[in-house]
Amino acid sequence: MSRPARALIDLAALRHNYRLAHQRHGGRALAVLKANAYGHGAVRCAQALAPLADGFAVAFLEEALALREAGIRAPILLLEGVFAARDFEAVHRHGLWTVVHHAEQIRMIELSEAPPASLRVWLKLDSGMHRAGFAPQALREAHARLMASGKLDRPPVLMSHFARADEPEVQATRRQLEVFGAATAGLAGETSLCNSAGLLAWPEAHGDWARPGILLYGADPLGGGHGLRPVMRLSSEVFAVRQLAPGEALGYGGSFVADQPTRVGLVALGYADGYPRSAPTGTPLAVDGQASRTLGRVSMDMMTVDLSQLPEAGLGSQVELWGPQVDVNQVAQRAGTIAYELLCNVKRAPLAYQDS
Ligand SMILES: *Cc1c(COP(=O)(O)O)cnc(C)c1O
């Protein structure tokens, strides 16, 4: 029998989450499929969403080409834009949309061989995140240059990105909105501001287009309460059981020492599969549907779980590391990271799909 570790992807849940986001936003929504759809398999996710999505977004050209090669014909936006003028040939040939976030990319458009009125561009403003995008005072000139290039098929979508949309109580997002409003006043073009957290927490920022990512995969960036369904179930099985006597240390570093008789299950999944090594003793998981916890260090190929309270559990017991029973946000929090990183790092454990 083959190793039981796997990541089961629920495509019906993915569609449910997209529909929910779309309704809540009220405009159009690009489903963000970068980083192999946050670890869920970009092609399969795109195929599942194609009948309902307004389009897709990925980080860069190669990610978009993989979708085109798989027959995905919907609009695809390159969120990082292109890296060289010659890339516009592929952008044009494959009908991709592209973000422009710095002056060199405008120069590439001016120099590109793309035919007149052929490119669909999203122009990115830095409204306060101070990562990518034009400064507010540079936006008008960037817009004018793009329009004057003659290469665009319509005015650019005016976009920006929030640094702290997942913190509804802080003022940073409101300030970014004000900067966006002032910088884009009077400029032709539709608007797009919201990632998942913006879409859920900032209705006044919705604009014409949303760009939901993490919420599609059912990890609520605001912690919960929005009716999202987890899409990935990362699971494996108990393949050995042992008993620790009080005082015995478990695994590398001996970081867990039993203070009472402890029944330990050995699970066939480790950090090489993407489970975080930083997850400490006590990180939640489920064994045969019942809540339990990790014990000791996570190893490369295996990890150890507490079966002391689960006398029925043993060889062959199903262990869910995250999914419908175990919130990936909670695992991430215990491991000192975010659900995004856990999901997009899943590897080696094969992806399987269900659609019900
Ligand atoms: C990744 C990304 C998104 C999606 O963000 P989520 O927080 O996953 O919803 C939206 N916009 C841009 C520019 C991005 O890079």
The ligand as an SDF file (V2000), in Angstrom:
LIG
                    3D

 15 15  0  0  0  0  0  0  0  0999 V2000
   -2.0720   37.8730   -3.6910 C   0  0  0  0  0  0  0  0  0  0  0  0
   -2.7970   39.0940   -4.0540 C   0  0  0  0  0  0  0  0  0  0  0  0
   -4.1810   39.2130   -3.8330 C   0  0  0  0  0  0  0  0  0  0  0  0
   -4.9690   38.1630   -3.0840 C   0  0  0  0  0  0  0  0  0  0  0  0
   -4.7780   38.3720   -1.7090 O   0  0  0  0  0  0  0  0  0  0  0  0
   -5.5560   37.5260   -0.5930 P   0  0  0  0  0  0  0  0  0  0  0  0
   -5.1570   38.1600    0.6800 O   0  0  0  0  0  0  0  0  0  0  0  0
   -5.0550   36.1320   -0.7120 O   0  0  0  0  0  0  0  0  0  0  0  0
   -6.9990   37.6410   -0.8930 O   0  0  0  0  0  0  0  0  0  0  0  0
   -4.8210   40.3460   -4.2960 C   0  0  0  0  0  0  0  0  0  0  0  0
   -4.1370   41.3360   -4.9180 N   0  0  0  0  0  0  0  0  0  0  0  0
   -2.8090   41.2710   -5.1080 C   0  0  0  0  0  0  0  0  0  0  0  0
   -2.1120   42.3980   -5.7830 C   0  0  0  0  0  0  0  0  0  0  0  0
   -2.0950   40.1710   -4.6800 C   0  0  0  0  0  0  0  0  0  0  0  0
   -0.7800   40.1110   -4.8630 O   0  0  0  0  0  0  0  0  0  0  0  0
  1  2  1  0
  2  3  1  0
  2 14  2  0
  3  4  1  0
  3 10  2  0
  4  5  1  0
  5  6  1  0
  6  7  2  0
  6  8  1  0
  6  9  1  0
 10 11  1  0
 11 12  2  0
 12 13  1  0
 12 14  1  0
 14 15  1  0
M  END
$$$$
